[in-house]
Amino acid sequence: MRKPNEATTAVIMSTVSFTACFAAWVINAVLITFLVTAGVLSLDEKQVATLLALPILSGAVSRVPLGILTDRYGGRTVMTLVMLIVSGALYAVSFATSYAEFLFASVVYGLAGGAYAVGVGFVSSWTPTERQGTALGVFGAGNVGAALTTALAPQLLAYFTDHEVNVEGWRMLPKTYAVMMILMAAAFFLLTSNNKKEKGKAKTITLATQLSLLKNIAVWRYGYYYFLVFGGYLALAQWIVPYSVNVYHLSLAHAGLITAAFSLPAGLIRALGGWLSDKYGARLVLQGVFLTSIFVCLVLDVPRMVIESPGPGSLATKPGTVTAASPNHVIVTDKSYALTPRPDQIPGSTGDENIWFPQLKTWHEPVVSVGNTVKKNQMLARGVTMIYYPSNLWLFVVLLLIFGVVNGIGKAAVYKFIPEEFPDSVGLVGGLVGFLGGIGGFVLSLVFGFALEWTGLWSSCWFVFLLLTLAAQFWMDMSYGRKILQKAPSLTRT
């Protein structure tokens, strides 16, 4: 019988430890930017991009082996070792002076990202099936560690360097993070314990049996879901700033606020996603996530634009001579044709912030002059139709928040499936799914860049999301349909 206090402690300590690991995982985003800006490191754009990417990649790749180790040896041991290794690499960063040294240390402390697979296996082992969605959702809220680093690390750097008066003071930042990780490792080891029943069960399963799970299509289906909901979250967190600056001409500070408004709720909402998955089922919750995402993408993939197109013109109903021609009417002999004049104010010229929906304007422009002889059905004035879509900033922000929230819920829903279908290999399957999610962040960032280059439209990223989400919805419906037919084969005859 599991002791409630031990199970609760396992969830709390796993969440706090994962928050610390996630904060350490993204430290380069602040540290390297500061060092380059302050002139401490002389790096080109490719080197900076590599230093930002490597910890994320090593963290994603490490999730599979760390998940296997968690299934076999328990999360208490593996999580403690991960945090100790990360603390050592962070401390080593404080002595780095060259690009190569930063590169090596970044790969090692990138293991912090692999702590997710460890925590998933550990939390699942202590939580009853009917409450695992909620528990894993609470644990997954540790994603906010990234927001904590983004918010606090710049303040710490300003303090340690006396606002860049003593630039070498930056070395205290990785040392501070290293101490934090050591303290977390000690607390985790002392306050938690492995569930002996679960650990013993895992040791009876051979490595070959564990790896054979990779042949199960369901593992890759869940991986694709997570590639979308978590990988999309990572990619958007990097894409929103340039998107906002280029489309809405915002300052970097305001674009950063929008990014923070997207990132923080998307992390915290996972707990709600887990609770909803426990109450209504992961499939139903995930279906709601996909349908909402599809709606948001359909709206946001319409670019900010002004389209001027030929509209309904005015034709002569009988031949004659033009005796008057103005923006308001054309007179042919004794017949007057009323025209719609061009509006004084064209949509998009002013007041864009007050326009939420597409604007449609039509008018006429005379193509004949006084004295012209016209035939029946000859055009007197061409029609002009203008469609203006402002892609309103506030509408964008609201839909972006909705998108972040539902995908945060979706992240928890995906991990609700895993302990239900793979109770003895939660670490391995959770690690692989997490790996695919991490890789998704980089793949989607590249795809967004290619789509922008190919179409010239920043909104093309939402079209990419739309296609991927439609595919996920279709795959989920197909797999659910197959399960129903397996349980009730007589349906194939109806």
DOKOLLO-231736 format. One line per field, with one value per residue (C-alpha): residue number from 1; x, y, z. Coordinates in steps of 0.05 Angstrom, whole numbers, plus 32768, in hexadecimal, padded with zeros to 4 digits. Layout:
N
seq: (NUM, ...)
u: (X, ...)
v: (Y, ...)
w: (Z, ...)
This chain:
494
seq: (1, 2, 3, 4, 5, 6, 7, 8, 9, 10, 11, 12, 13, 14, 15, 16, 17, 18, 19, 20, 21, 22, 23, 24, 25, 26, 27, 28, 29, 30, 31, 32, 33, 34, 35, 36, 37, 38, 39, 40, 41, 42, 43, 44, 45, 46, 47, 48, 49, 50, 51, 52, 53, 54, 55, 56, 57, 58, 59, 60, 61, 62, 63, 64, 65, 66, 67, 68, 69, 70, 71, 72, 73, 74, 75, 76, 77, 78, 79, 80, 81, 82, 83, 84, 85, 86, 87, 88, 89, 90, 91, 92, 93, 94, 95, 96, 97, 98, 99, 100, 101, 102, 103, 104, 105, 106, 107, 108, 109, 110, 111, 112, 113, 114, 115, 116, 117, 118, 119, 120, 121, 122, 123, 124, 125, 126, 127, 128, 129, 130, 131, 132, 133, 134, 135, 136, 137, 138, 139, 140, 141, 142, 143, 144, 145, 146, 147, 148, 149, 150, 151, 152, 153, 154, 155, 156, 157, 158, 159, 160, 161, 162, 163, 164, 165, 166, 167, 168, 169, 170, 171, 172, 173, 174, 175, 176, 177, 178, 179, 180, 181, 182, 183, 184, 185, 186, 187, 188, 189, 190, 191, 192, 193, 194, 195, 196, 197, 198, 199, 200, 201, 202, 203, 204, 205, 206, 207, 208, 209, 210, 211, 212, 213, 214, 215, 216, 217, 218, 219, 220, 221, 222, 223, 224, 225, 226, 227, 228, 229, 230, 231, 232, 233, 234, 235, 236, 237, 238, 239, 240, 241, 242, 243, 244, 245, 246, 247, 248, 249, 250, 251, 252, 253, 254, 255, 256, 257, 258, 259, 260, 261, 262, 263, 264, 265, 266, 267, 268, 269, 270, 271, 272, 273, 274, 275, 276, 277, 278, 279, 280, 281, 282, 283, 284, 285, 286, 287, 288, 289, 290, 291, 292, 293, 294, 295, 296, 297, 298, 299, 300, 301, 302, 303, 304, 305, 306, 307, 308, 309, 310, 311, 312, 313, 314, 315, 316, 317, 318, 319, 320, 321, 322, 323, 324, 325, 326, 327, 328, 329, 330, 331, 332, 333, 334, 335, 336, 337, 338, 339, 340, 341, 342, 343, 344, 345, 346, 347, 348, 349, 350, 351, 352, 353, 354, 355, 356, 357, 358, 359, 360, 361, 362, 363, 364, 365, 366, 367, 368, 369, 370, 371, 372, 373, 374, 375, 376, 377, 378, 379, 380, 381, 382, 383, 384, 385, 386, 387, 388, 389, 390, 391, 392, 393, 394, 395, 396, 397, 398, 399, 400, 401, 402, 403, 404, 405, 406, 407, 408, 409, 410, 411, 412, 413, 414, 415, 416, 417, 418, 419, 420, 421, 422, 423, 424, 425, 426, 427, 428, 429, 430, 431, 432, 433, 434, 435, 436, 437, 438, 439, 440, 441, 442, 443, 444, 445, 446, 447, 448, 449, 450, 451, 452, 453, 454, 455, 456, 457, 458, 459, 460, 461, 462, 463, 464, 465, 466, 467, 468, 469, 470, 471, 472, 473, 474, 475, 476, 477, 478, 479, 480, 481, 482, 483, 484, 485, 486, 487, 488, 489, 490, 491, 492, 493, 494)
u: (8000, 801D, 8023, 8000, 8037, 806C, 8043, 8035, 807E, 8092, 8066, 807A, 80C5, 80C3, 809F, 80CF, 810C, 80F2, 80E6, 812E, 8147, 811D, 8138, 817F, 816F, 8163, 8198, 81BF, 8186, 8197, 81E0, 81FC, 81D3, 81F0, 8238, 8235, 8212, 8244, 827F, 8297, 8291, 829C, 826D, 824B, 8201, 820C, 8235, 8200, 81C9, 81F1, 81FA, 81B0, 819D, 81CD, 81B2, 816B, 8181, 81A9, 8170, 813F, 816D, 817C, 8133, 8131, 816D, 815B, 8114, 812F, 815D, 8122, 80F8, 8130, 8150, 811B, 8113, 8132, 8177, 8175, 8158, 818C, 81C5, 81AB, 81A8, 81EE, 820A, 81E7, 8201, 8248, 8241, 8222, 825B, 828C, 826B, 8282, 82CA, 82BD, 82E3, 82DC, 82A5, 82BB, 82B6, 8271, 825E, 8273, 8254, 8212, 820C, 8216, 81E6, 81B4, 81A5, 8178, 8144, 8146, 812D, 80E7, 80E9, 8103, 80CC, 8095, 80AB, 80B5, 8073, 804C, 8069, 804C, 8008, 7FCA, 7FB3, 7F74, 7F9D, 7FDA, 7FC2, 7FBC, 7FFF, 8024, 8003, 801B, 8061, 8061, 8053, 809E, 80A3, 809C, 80E6, 80F5, 80CB, 80EE, 8133, 811B, 8101, 8134, 8177, 817E, 8172, 81A6, 81D8, 81CC, 81D8, 8216, 8237, 8221, 81FC, 8238, 826A, 828C, 827B, 82A2, 826D, 8244, 8268, 823E, 81FF, 8212, 8230, 81ED, 81C8, 81FA, 81EE, 81A3, 81A9, 81D4, 81A2, 8168, 818D, 8199, 8151, 8135, 8160, 8151, 8106, 80F1, 80F5, 80EA, 80AA, 80C8, 808D, 8092, 80DE, 80DE, 80AC, 80D7, 8115, 80F0, 80E8, 8124, 8143, 8131, 80E8, 80EA, 8109, 80D6, 80A2, 80C0, 809E, 805A, 803A, 8015, 8057, 8066, 801F, 8025, 8069, 804B, 8015, 804C, 8077, 803C, 8024, 8068, 8095, 8065, 8068, 80B4, 80B6, 8082, 80A6, 80E1, 80B7, 8088, 80BB, 80D1, 8088, 806E, 80A6, 809C, 8051, 803B, 807A, 8080, 80BE, 80E7, 80CF, 8085, 8092, 80B4, 8077, 804A, 807A, 8078, 802C, 802B, 8060, 804C, 8003, 8016, 8043, 8017, 7FD8, 7FF3, 7FD7, 7F91, 7F9E, 7FB0, 7F71, 7F45, 7F65, 7F57, 7F0F, 7EFC, 7F31, 7F70, 7F52, 7F17, 7F43, 7F76, 7F3F, 7F27, 7F6F, 7F77, 7F34, 7F42, 7F87, 7F6A, 7F3A, 7F72, 7F9F, 7F67, 7F60, 7FAA, 7FC2, 7F9D, 7FD5, 7FD1, 7FBF, 7F9E, 7F80, 7F65, 7F3E, 7F0F, 7EC8, 7E83, 7E86, 7E50, 7E3C, 7E14, 7DCE, 7DC7, 7DF5, 7DFF, 7E2F, 7E4D, 7E35, 7E4F, 7E83, 7E93, 7EA3, 7E58, 7E37, 7E3F, 7E0A, 7E02, 7DD4, 7D97, 7DA5, 7DCB, 7DF3, 7E00, 7E46, 7E64, 7E9D, 7EE0, 7EDC, 7F02, 7F26, 7F42, 7F46, 7F8B, 7F9F, 7F90, 7F72, 7F89, 7F88, 7F3C, 7F2F, 7F24, 7F03, 7F0E, 7EF6, 7ED4, 7ECE, 7EB5, 7EB2, 7EB1, 7EE4, 7EC9, 7EEE, 7ECA, 7ECD, 7E9B, 7E91, 7EA1, 7E71, 7E5F, 7E3D, 7E0C, 7E2D, 7E6D, 7E8E, 7E83, 7EA7, 7ED2, 7EC3, 7EF7, 7EF3, 7F24, 7F2B, 7F53, 7F65, 7F8C, 7F9C, 7F8F, 7FC5, 7F96, 7F72, 7FB7, 7FC9, 7F87, 7F8B, 7FD4, 7FC2, 7F8B, 7FBB, 7FEF, 7FBC, 7F9D, 7FE0, 7FF6, 7FB9, 7FCB, 8011, 7FF2, 7FBE, 7FF4, 8018, 7FD7, 7FD7, 801C, 8015, 7FD1, 7FEC, 8034, 8032, 8074, 809C, 8085, 80CC, 80E0, 80A0, 809B, 80E4, 80DA, 809B, 80C0, 80FA, 80CD, 80AD, 80F1, 8107, 80C5, 80D9, 8115, 80F5, 80BA, 80E6, 810B, 80C9, 80AE, 80ED, 80E7, 809C, 80AB, 80E1, 80B5, 8075, 808E, 8056, 8061, 801D, 8035, 8049, 8000, 7FF1, 8028, 8007, 7FC4, 7FDC, 8001, 7FC5, 7F95, 7FC3, 7FC5, 7F79, 7F71, 7FA4, 7F81, 7F3D, 7F58, 7F7A, 7F3B, 7F11, 7F3F, 7F3A, 7EEE, 7EEE, 7F1F, 7EF0, 7EB1, 7EC4, 7E7A, 7E79, 7EA0, 7E62, 7E32)
v: (8000, 8043, 8076, 80B6, 80E1, 80BE, 80C4, 810E, 811B, 80F8, 8126, 8165, 8157, 8140, 8180, 81AE, 8188, 818A, 81D5, 81DE, 81B1, 81D6, 8218, 81FE, 81E0, 8224, 824D, 8258, 8281, 82B7, 82AA, 82A5, 82E1, 8309, 82F3, 8304, 8347, 835A, 8347, 830F, 82DC, 82E9, 82BA, 82BB, 82AD, 8264, 8258, 827C, 8252, 8212, 8224, 8231, 81F1, 81BD, 81BA, 81B2, 817B, 8155, 815A, 813F, 8106, 80F2, 80E6, 80A0, 8082, 80A7, 808B, 8045, 804E, 8069, 802C, 7FFE, 8022, 8053, 809E, 80B0, 8098, 80AF, 80F5, 8101, 80ED, 8118, 8156, 8149, 8142, 8181, 81A7, 8193, 81AA, 81EC, 81F8, 81E9, 821F, 8253, 8245, 8242, 8273, 8256, 8241, 81F8, 81F8, 8216, 81E4, 81A7, 81C0, 81D1, 818A, 816D, 8199, 8190, 814F, 817A, 8175, 812A, 812F, 8131, 80E8, 80D7, 80FD, 80DF, 8098, 80AA, 80CF, 8098, 8062, 8085, 809A, 806F, 806B, 8093, 80CF, 80CA, 80FF, 8132, 811E, 8121, 8163, 8181, 8165, 8180, 81C6, 81C7, 81E3, 8227, 8220, 823D, 827A, 8282, 8282, 82B4, 82E2, 82DA, 82CA, 8310, 832F, 8302, 8313, 835D, 8353, 8327, 8355, 8396, 83A8, 8394, 83BD, 837C, 834F, 8314, 830F, 82E6, 82A8, 82AA, 8299, 8252, 8247, 825C, 822C, 81F5, 81FF, 81FE, 81BC, 819D, 81B1, 8196, 8154, 814D, 815E, 812E, 80F5, 8100, 810D, 80D9, 808E, 805E, 8037, 7FF2, 7FCD, 7FF4, 7FF1, 7FA6, 7F9D, 7FC6, 7F9C, 7F5D, 7F7B, 7F72, 7FAB, 7F87, 7F84, 7FCE, 7FE0, 7FB4, 7FE8, 8016, 7FEB, 7FFD, 8031, 804E, 8066, 808D, 80A7, 80C5, 80DE, 8103, 8121, 813B, 8151, 817E, 8198, 819E, 81A7, 81DC, 81FE, 8201, 8218, 824F, 8267, 8277, 828F, 82C0, 82F7, 82FF, 82F2, 832B, 835B, 8350, 834A, 837C, 83A8, 839F, 83AE, 8373, 8382, 837D, 8340, 8320, 832E, 830B, 82D0, 82CD, 82D2, 8296, 826C, 8272, 825B, 8224, 8207, 8210, 81F7, 81B0, 81A0, 81B0, 8186, 814B, 8153, 8158, 811A, 80F3, 810B, 8107, 80DC, 80EF, 80E2, 8111, 8147, 8141, 8144, 8186, 819F, 818E, 81AB, 81EC, 81EF, 81E5, 821F, 824D, 823B, 8246, 828E, 829E, 8280, 82B8, 82EB, 8336, 834F, 8381, 8363, 838E, 8366, 8375, 837B, 8383, 83BA, 83E6, 83D6, 83FF, 83E3, 8407, 842C, 8477, 84B0, 84BF, 8504, 8501, 84D7, 84DE, 84B0, 84B2, 84A5, 849E, 84BA, 849B, 84C6, 84C9, 848F, 8497, 845F, 8466, 8454, 8446, 8477, 8463, 846C, 84A6, 8477, 8435, 83FD, 83F5, 843E, 844F, 8430, 83E8, 83DA, 83E2, 83B3, 836A, 834C, 834E, 838E, 838D, 83CB, 83D2, 840E, 8422, 8447, 8464, 844C, 847A, 84C5, 84FA, 84F5, 84AB, 8481, 8440, 8400, 83D5, 83AC, 83D5, 83E2, 8428, 841F, 83E7, 83C9, 83C6, 8398, 83A1, 836E, 8384, 8353, 8374, 8335, 835E, 835C, 8350, 8319, 82FA, 82FD, 82DF, 82A6, 829B, 8294, 8262, 823B, 8239, 8224, 81EB, 81D0, 81D3, 81A8, 817C, 816E, 8151, 812A, 8107, 80EF, 80D5, 80A0, 8084, 8066, 804A, 8025, 8018, 8013, 7FEC, 8018, 805F, 8078, 805C, 806F, 80B2, 80BF, 80B1, 80DB, 8113, 810C, 8114, 8151, 8172, 8163, 8180, 81C4, 81C6, 81A5, 81D4, 8211, 81FC, 81EE, 8233, 8253, 822D, 823D, 8287, 8286, 8260, 8288, 82CB, 82C7, 82C6, 82A7, 8269, 824B, 8245, 8221, 81EF, 81E6, 81DD, 81A4, 8181, 8186, 816D, 8131, 8125, 8128, 80F8, 80C7, 80C8, 80BC, 8082, 8061, 8068, 804B, 800F, 8003, 8004, 7FD2, 7FA4, 7FA4, 7F9D, 7F7B, 7F73, 7FBD, 7FAE, 7F8B, 7FC5)
w: (8000, 7FEC, 8022, 800F, 802C, 8003, 7FC3, 7FCF, 7FDF, 7F9F, 7F75, 7F9A, 7F98, 7F50, 7F3C, 7F61, 7F47, 7F00, 7F06, 7F1B, 7EE3, 7EAF, 7EC9, 7EC0, 7E7D, 7E5C, 7E80, 7E3F, 7E22, 7E55, 7E65, 7E1E, 7E07, 7E40, 7E34, 7DEA, 7DF5, 7E2C, 7DFF, 7E2C, 7DF5, 7DAC, 7D88, 7D44, 7D3B, 7D2A, 7D6A, 7D95, 7D75, 7D82, 7DCC, 7DD3, 7DAF, 7DCC, 7E13, 7DF8, 7DC9, 7DFC, 7E2D, 7DF9, 7DE4, 7E2C, 7E3D, 7E1E, 7E43, 7E84, 7E7E, 7E77, 7EB4, 7EDC, 7ECC, 7EE3, 7F1E, 7F37, 7F30, 7F73, 7F5E, 7F16, 7F25, 7F5B, 7F2D, 7EF4, 7F21, 7F3C, 7EF6, 7EE0, 7F1C, 7F0B, 7EC3, 7ED9, 7F09, 7ED1, 7EA7, 7EDA, 7EC5, 7E7A, 7E4E, 7E08, 7DD9, 7DDE, 7E2A, 7E28, 7DF3, 7E1C, 7E5D, 7E39, 7E1E, 7E64, 7E8B, 7E53, 7E78, 7EA4, 7E6D, 7E72, 7EBA, 7E9D, 7E8A, 7ECF, 7EF2, 7EC7, 7ED9, 7F23, 7F2C, 7F07, 7F34, 7F72, 7F55, 7F4B, 7F02, 7F0E, 7F28, 7EFB, 7ECB, 7F02, 7F21, 7EDF, 7ECF, 7F10, 7F03, 7EBC, 7ED6, 7EE5, 7E9F, 7EC1, 7ED3, 7E8F, 7E9D, 7EE1, 7EC0, 7E8B, 7EC1, 7EF9, 7ED7, 7EB7, 7EFB, 7F1B, 7EE5, 7EF0, 7F3B, 7F34, 7F00, 7F23, 7EE3, 7EB7, 7EDF, 7EF3, 7EB7, 7ED3, 7F09, 7ED7, 7EF0, 7F2F, 7F07, 7EF3, 7F38, 7F57, 7F2B, 7F3C, 7F86, 7F7B, 7F56, 7F8D, 7FC3, 7F99, 7F8E, 7FD9, 7FEA, 7FB6, 7FCD, 8017, 8012, 7FDE, 7FD6, 7F9D, 7F9B, 7FA8, 7F89, 7F48, 7F47, 7F50, 7F18, 7EE9, 7EF7, 7EE0, 7E9B, 7E6D, 7E46, 7E05, 7E1B, 7E2B, 7DE8, 7DC3, 7DD8, 7DA4, 7D70, 7D8C, 7D5F, 7D9C, 7DB8, 7D79, 7D75, 7DBB, 7DA8, 7D6D, 7D99, 7DC8, 7D8D, 7D7D, 7DC1, 7DE3, 7DA6, 7D8D, 7DD0, 7DCE, 7D86, 7D91, 7DD0, 7DA3, 7D67, 7D89, 7D92, 7D49, 7D34, 7D5F, 7D4B, 7D01, 7CFC, 7D31, 7D34, 7D80, 7DA8, 7DC2, 7E08, 7DF5, 7DCA, 7E06, 7E31, 7DFF, 7E00, 7E4C, 7E4B, 7E1D, 7E40, 7E8A, 7E86, 7E55, 7E8A, 7EC7, 7EA6, 7EA0, 7EE5, 7ECD, 7E8F, 7EBA, 7EE5, 7EA7, 7E8A, 7ECA, 7ECC, 7E82, 7E62, 7E3C, 7DF7, 7E02, 7E1F, 7DE7, 7DB3, 7DD1, 7DCF, 7D85, 7D71, 7D96, 7D77, 7D32, 7D3C, 7D55, 7D1B, 7CE9, 7D02, 7D0B, 7CCA, 7CA5, 7C9B, 7CA7, 7C63, 7C33, 7BF4, 7BBB, 7B87, 7B4D, 7B66, 7B46, 7B12, 7AF1, 7AA9, 7A77, 7A6C, 7A29, 79F9, 79FB, 7A09, 7A4D, 7A64, 7AAC, 7AD1, 7B1B, 7B56, 7B68, 7B25, 7ADA, 7AAA, 7A65, 7A3A, 7A67, 7A96, 7AD8, 7AF7, 7B42, 7B59, 7B9E, 7BA9, 7BC7, 7C14, 7C32, 7C63, 7C4B, 7C7F, 7C9B, 7C96, 7CDF, 7D1D, 7D11, 7D5B, 7D5B, 7D21, 7D35, 7CF9, 7CAD, 7C8B, 7C46, 7C1C, 7BD4, 7BA5, 7B5C, 7B32, 7AF0, 7AB1, 7A80, 7A75, 7A5E, 7A13, 7A0E, 79E4, 7A06, 79F0, 7A15, 7A4D, 7A48, 7A8C, 7AA7, 7AEA, 7B03, 7B46, 7B7D, 7BBA, 7BF4, 7C2C, 7C67, 7C9F, 7CD7, 7CFF, 7D3D, 7D72, 7DAB, 7D85, 7D79, 7DC3, 7DD9, 7DA7, 7DB9, 7E02, 7DF1, 7DC6, 7DFE, 7E32, 7E09, 7DF5, 7E3E, 7E4D, 7E12, 7E2F, 7E6E, 7E46, 7E1D, 7E5B, 7E78, 7E41, 7E51, 7E97, 7E83, 7E46, 7E5C, 7EA8, 7EAC, 7E7C, 7E8C, 7E8E, 7E4B, 7E26, 7E4A, 7E39, 7DEF, 7DED, 7E10, 7DE1, 7DA5, 7DC5, 7DD0, 7D8A, 7D72, 7D8C, 7D5F, 7D22, 7D24, 7D2C, 7CED, 7CC9, 7CDD, 7CC0, 7C7F, 7C7A, 7C85, 7C50, 7C1E, 7C27, 7C41, 7C75, 7CC0, 7CC9, 7CA3, 7CE6, 7CF8, 7CB7, 7CCA, 7D0D, 7CEC, 7CBF, 7CF8, 7D26, 7CF2, 7CE8, 7D33, 7D38, 7CFD, 7D1B, 7D5F, 7D3F, 7D16, 7D51, 7D7C, 7D44, 7D40, 7D8B, 7D87, 7D4E, 7D74, 7DB0, 7D86, 7D43, 7D33, 7D22, 7CE3, 7CC8, 7CD4)
